């Protein structure tokens, strides 16, 4: 399942959320400024985990940035 929602700008910046649920972990890579952290993420999951759910949230530019 994938669910994508957007919120209007309020006091905090507008955001877009992408919710994933019941996703199988296969050939998935997580990378941050230090490089590939995939194994660290996998090691942090409880043993036997086959499915995960996660939410991705990003700040959207404000309308003022367009001016």
C-alpha positions in Angstrom: 0.0 0.0 0.0 1.2 3.5 -0.8 -0.6 6.6 0.5 0.4 10.1 -0.5 -1.0 13.2 1.2 -0.3 16.9 1.2 -1.0 19.5 3.9 -1.5 23.2 3.5 1.1 25.6 4.8 0.3 26.7 8.4 2.8 27.9 11.0 5.1 25.1 9.9 6.0 24.7 6.2 3.7 22.7 4.0 4.6 19.1 3.7 4.0 16.1 1.5 3.8 12.7 3.2 4.2 9.3 1.5 3.1 6.4 3.7 4.2 2.9 2.8 2.8 -0.1 4.7 3.3 -3.8 4.4 6.4 -3.3 2.3 8.9 -6.2 1.9 12.5 -5.4 2.6 14.5 -6.6 -0.5 17.5 -4.9 -2.1 16.5 -1.7 -0.3 19.3 0.8 0.5 19.4 3.6 3.0 22.1 6.2 2.6 23.0 9.3 4.6 25.9 11.7 4.6 28.2 8.9 5.9 27.3 6.6 3.1 25.3 3.3 2.9 23.6 2.7 6.3 21.4 -0.2 5.1 23.0 -2.8 7.3 22.6 -0.5 10.4 18.9 -0.1 9.7 18.5 -3.9 9.1 20.4 -4.7 12.3 18.1 -2.4 14.3 15.0 -4.3 13.1 13.6 -7.1 15.4 14.9 -10.5 14.3 12.5 -12.1 11.8 11.1 -8.9 10.4 9.8 -9.5 6.9 7.6 -6.5 6.3 8.0 -2.9 7.4 6.0 0.3 7.1 7.4 3.8 7.0 6.5 7.4 6.3 8.5 9.9 4.2 7.9 13.6 5.0 9.5 16.5 3.1 9.1 20.2 3.5 7.6 22.0 0.5 8.7 25.5 -0.5 6.4 28.2 0.8 4.4 30.4 -1.6 6.7 33.3 -0.6 9.7 31.5 -2.2 7.9 31.9 -5.6 8.0 35.7 -5.4 
